[in-house]
């Protein structure tokens, strides 16, 4: 046994060095829990005694700490370097990228928000955690697990047959949309749906039409595919259809234009469908928040008016359940069903099965539609609170658009030039509120199509009434201070 002691000591030192390296490089931060001695011993192929000796050495040196009944963890209060990027200093030269990669390289990679906790964050797309139907979802997941009967296998790339059947019924009840389950493709959120459309319908150099202003990530997807994106002005009747160019596809949000909130008129809907049929284009109808209508009656989707198979309908549960679920769906013309299924299979085989089966159960037992009604009521109350606060605190210094539906409004700041948007954002953040500019949603070369005023996109679905009131009141103070400075500057 004595002859093994030096070897054991060497292994202990190696384990110590490996853990130290992860700690000092920042890969394991303060408070991070380490594996149990049993699991780490199995990983290294050594005895638990060897691992225990390594942990005890690191505890003695102040790198680790332990408490009775708890796992060993990295000591708090260590002055650690940030996590190192093993690829730091390395870059892929442009000639090593495909044309697609080179186009992507020019896009900004927006970081995940790491803002401090704010008094009120009006970020569009966020939902309140307490609104998620936890009990109903837990039951649906449990039911889905029981139905698996121990089988683990790849599924249909179109999606779970149960979910597609459930969506067929739901879309008919909620949106008046008729389709066969074979035409439904379940995707990982609407973003993947758009990506599949771009890959299958666009070649480099093709033209794609979209609303201006409009959804920025759709714009980037079409650019990444090599398309020439043609921005078309939006007014009170939605996207203008009197001057549409010849194009492969058009992307629209006709039931609640993003971000300005207009509804595409019946005449323009007919014009758009006639244009698509005449030139052989497809229309992507993004019905991203159709569940939330307040002062206007539900609008039938374009797909319900399409008799020529030119509309691809895109839906999601990101605005009703959670964006973290990454569940969306396409309803494609029958002629495209098979090729979309093949593209989906190549992309990721299929969307995760458990979530699909749980969603099918939630729709099938009526819990989803009860939840949607509850969310429509709650978000209606938030909307009223926001509009009341805007009227009370901001009055005629702003103009509100897009408030009849959806989960956001646009505020035009009547006395703040558009060049001051960044200043408004920064000052609001200093005051503890998050507001977001409308400028990035306009095509870069379309300055003549937007007002000269600053504009803000303000979501409200994640806030309670108290936070909404405090946030709008604080925004008033920010705007008053900025307007005073602008006035003083103009007088000089």
N, C-alpha and C positions, 0 to 999 in steps of 0.2 A: 504493500500500500504506500510505503514511503516514497517509492520510485515514481508514483503518480502525482505527487504533490507539486513538483515544478510544472508539469503539464497543466494541472488544474489551475495553478496560479496564472499561467500564460493565457488560458481561456478567460479567466476572470478579468484580466487586464484588457483583453480584446473587447469583452462585453462593456466594460467601463468606458473604454475609448469610443465605442460605437454610440453609446447613449450620450456621452459628453458632446460628441460631434453634432448629434441631432439637437441638443439643447443650445449649444453655443451658436449654431447656425440659424437658430430661430424656428426650425422645423417642429420642435416641441416647445411650446410656450409655457410660461408660469401657470401652474394649476393643471397642466395636461396630465392625464392618468396614464401610467405605464401598464403594460400587460402583466398579468399575474405571473409569479415565478414558475408555476406549472406550465403555462402556455409558452413563455419565453424559453424555458428549458427544452420543451419539445421542438421549438423552432430551431434552436441552436444544436440540438442533439446532445445535450449535456445533462448533468444531474441538477435537481432543484437546489442542492447545496451550493453549487457553483454560481448559479444566478443569485441566490440569496447573499452570497459573499460580495458579489458585484454591487447589488443594491445597497448593502450596508456600507461599502466603501464610498459610494456616491452620496449617501446620507451624511457620512462623516465629513465629507468635503463640502457639504452645503448645496449640492446640486438637486438632491431629492429630499422629500419629507414624507412622513407617514403618520397616520392617526389610527387609533384602535378601531378595528372594524371597517376600515376604508382602504382602498387600493393605494399603493405608493404613487406619488405624483411629483411633478417638477416643483421645486421650491418657489414660493411666491417672492417677489421682490428682486429677482435676479436682473442685472443689467445686461440684456441680451441684444444681439444684433438682429436686424430684420431677417426674415427668411431669405436664403440665398437662392438665386435662380441658376440652376446648373447650366443653363444655356446663355448666361450673361456674357455679353461680348461677341456672341455668335449671331449671325444674321444670314438669312437666305438671300442671295443676290437676285435681282429681278429676273435675270435670264434663267434662273432655276425654277421659277414659278410658271404655271400655266397662264394662259391669257385670263382665265377666270380668277386665278390667284392674284395676278397683277391688278385686276380691277378691284378686288377686295382690299388690297393693300392700301388703297387710297381712302377707304372708309374709316371714319372714327370708330374706335372701340369704346363705347361708353361704359365707364366703370359701374359696378353695382353700387348703389347708393350707400355711403358710409356716413351720412350726415348724423350729427348728434340728435338726440331726442328733441323734437321741436314742439312748441306750443300748439301748432296746427300745421300739418303738411297737406297741402292741396294737390298732391301728386295724383294725376289721372291714372287709373288702372289698379290702384290699391283698394283692397276691400277690408272691412272690419273683421278681425279674427273672430269676434263673438258672434258674427252672423253665420259662420259656417255651421251647417247642420250636423254637429259632431255625433249625436246619438243615432240619427238616421243613417249616416254614413258608416258608422261602426257596425250597425246591424246589417247593412247592405254588404259590407266587406266580409262579415262573418258568414252570411248566406252564400256569397260567392265562393268562399273557401270550402264550405261543406259540399258544394256542387262539383268540385273538381274530382272527387273520388280518387285522390292519389295520383292523378295523371298529370304529368308535366310534358308538354309538347309545344312545338311551334303552331301558331294559329294562322288563320286566313289573313293575308295581307290587307284585305279590305276592312278587316275588323271582326269582332265577335258577332256571330249571327244573331245572338240575343240582343245585343246593343243596337245593331242595325235595324232589327225589327221594332225595337222600342222607339228608336229615333223616327222611324217611318210614321208611327202613330202619333208621336209627339209633334212632329212638324206639321202634320195634317191638322191636329187640334189647335196648335198655337199659331201657325202661320198660314194655314190654308194651302200647304205645299204638298202636292201629290208626287210620289216617286216609289219605285220598287227598291227593296233592300239592296239589290245588286248594284244599284247606282250610288250607294252611300259608301264613302271611303273614310274610315276613322283615322285621324292623323294626330300627331303630337302637337296640338295647338294649331291655331290658324296660321302661324308662321310657316310651319311645314307644309300646310296646304298651299300657301302662296308659292313656296319654293318648288313644289311639284308642278304647279301650273306653269311657272316660268321655264322649268327644264323641258317640259313636254310641248309647250306651245310657242316658244320663242327661239329663234336662231340669232346669232350675232348680226346686228345691223337691222333687224326687224323693228318696227315701230310699236310702241305700247302707249296707250292713252291713259292718263289718270287725272283725277281732280287736283286743282290747285287753289288753296292749300289742300294737303292730303296726308295720308299715313306715310311717315318717312321710311319705315322699314319695308313697306311694299315698294316704294321708289327705289330703295337700295337693292332689293332682290331683282328687279327688272334690269337695273344697271349692271349688276353682277352677271346676269345672263347675256350681257352684251347688247341689250336692246337700246334703241334710241327712244327715251321717254319723252312724250309730248305732254306738257302740262296744259290743262284746259280750265278756264276760269269757272268758278262757282259763284252763283248768285242765290237769290231767295227761292228759286225753283230747282236748285241743285246744279249739277254740271251742265253747262251749255252744250246743246247738241246741234246747233245750227252751222257749225264749222268744223265738224270732226274730220280728221284726215283719214286716209286709208291706213289701216293698222292691223296687226295680228290679233290684238286683244285690247280690251278696255277694263280698267279696274275702277269700281264705283262703290260708294256707300249710300245707296239711294234712300234707305229708310231713316237714316240720321247721319247726314254728311259729317265726316270727321275732318276738321274739328268744329266747323261753323254751325252744324246742327240743322241745316236746311233739309227739307224733304223734296225729293225729286217729283215734279209734277207728273200727272198722268200723261200729258202730251209729250213730255220729254222722255218718259219711259217708252212710249210707243215709238218715238223717233230713234231712240238708242237701239231698240230691238230690230227695227227696220234697217238701220245702218249695219248692224252685225250680220243680218241675213243677206243683205245686198252684197257685201264685200267678203263674206265668209269669215268674219272675225268672231272671237269668243268674248263674252262679257263675264268678268268675275264679280259676283255680287257679294260683298262682305257685309253680312248682317250681324255685326259684332255685338250690338246691345239692344236688339229688337224687343227684348222682354220689358224694357223700361220706357213706357209711354205714359205721359201724365195729362197733358192738356189737349192731346189730339188722339183720334181713333187709330187703332192698328192699321198699318199700311201693308197691303198685300205685297209680297216680294215679287221682284222681276221674274223670278223663275216660274211663278204661277201664271204669268202672262206669256211665257215663251212656248211657242208651238213649233219652233224650228230647230230645237236642240242647240241653242247658241249660248245658254247661260250656265255658268258653274256657280253654285250656291255654296257659300262658306259660312259655317257657324262655329260657335265655341261655347264652352261652359266657364270660361275665364271670368266673365262678368257676373255670373250667377252663383257659382260655387267657389272656385279659387283658380287663379292663374298658375298656381303651383301644380295642379293636377295634369296640365298639358294634355287636355282632351279637346279635340275639335273634330269637325267632320266636313267633308265635301259632298255635295250632291251633284254628280256630273251627268252630262247627257249619256244615253245608253251607248252611243258609238264610242265613247271614251272610257267606259267602265273598265274594260280589260287592260288597256294600256296604263291607266292610273294604278291599277292593282299591281302590275308588273313593276312600275316605278317605285311604288311604296315598298314592295318586297326587296328591291335592290337597296333602298335607303336604309331600312332598319328591320326588315322582315315583317314586323307588325308592331303596333302600339301595345304597351304592357297590358297583358290579359286581365290581371286581377282588377285593375281600375275600370277596365271596360265592363267586366261582368258586374262589378258593384254598381256602376252607373246604370246598367240595364235593369238591375233590381230596383234602384231608386226611382227610375221612370216607371217601371212596371207596377210597383205598389202604390203609386200616386204621391210618394213623398217629395219627388223633385218638383212637381207642379205646385204642391202646397208650399214648398220652400220658395219658389219663384214668386208666388203671390205675397208671401210674407216679406220678401226682399223688395218687391215693388212698393209695398206699403211703407217699409222703413226708409227706403231711399227717397220715396216721395216726401216723407217728413223732413229728411235732411235737405232736400231740394228747397222746400218751402222755407226752412230755416236760413239757408244760404241766400235765397232771393230777398227775404225780409231783412237780413243783416246788410246786404248790399244796398237795398233801398234806404235803410235807416242811417247807415254810416257813410256811404259813398255818394248816394243821390245822383245828381246830374254830372258828376265828374267822371262817370263811367257810363258805357253803353253795354247792355247784356245781350248776347245772342246765343242761340242754341239751347234754350232752357226748357223746351217743351218735351224733351225726351232724353234718354241716355243718363250718364252718370257724371257729366261735367258741363260746365258752361265756359264761354269765352267772354272775358271782360276787355273791352276796348277802353283804354285810359285816355279820355278826351283831351286832356291838357298835357300829356307827356308824349314827346316825339318818339318815333320808333327807335331812334338811335340811343334812347335812354333805357331800353328794355333791360340790358345787363345791369344797369345801375339799380333799377327797381328790384331785380332778383337778388342782388348782393345785399342791398339794404334790408330787404325783407328777411333774408336769412340771418343777418345780424340781430334783427329784432325777434327772431325765434319762429318765423313762419316760412313755409316752403311754397313758392309760387313758380310758375313755369312759363317760358316765353312762347308765343305763337310763331315767331319769325322762322324757326327751323323747319316748320311745316310747309313753308312756301318754297317753290322751286327757286334756285339761286338767281336765275336771270329773269325774274318776274316781279321786279320791284314796282312796276307800274300797275300791277293788279291788286295790290294790297293797300289798305289805308296807311296814311303817314303817322298814325298814332301807334303807340306801344300797345301790345295786346298780351293777355295772360290766359292760359288754359288752366282751369281750376276744377279738379275733381273733388268730390265730397263723400264718396261711398265709404271711406275709412274713418270718418270723423263723427263725433257726437255733436249735439246741438251747442253745447257749451264751448267746445273747441272751435266750431264754426264762427260763433259770435265773437270770441276773443280774437280769432285770426283776422276776420274782416275789420274789426275795430283797429287792430294793430296796422293792417294794411293802409287804413285811412291815415294814420299818423305818419307812416312812411311816405305816402304820396303827398301829404301836406308839406312835409319837410323838403321833398324833392322839388315840388312845384314852386316853393318859395325861392329855392336856389336857382331854378330855371328863370324865374321872373327877374331876380336880381341880376343874373348874367345878361338877360336881354336888355336891361336898362343901361348897362355899362357901354 
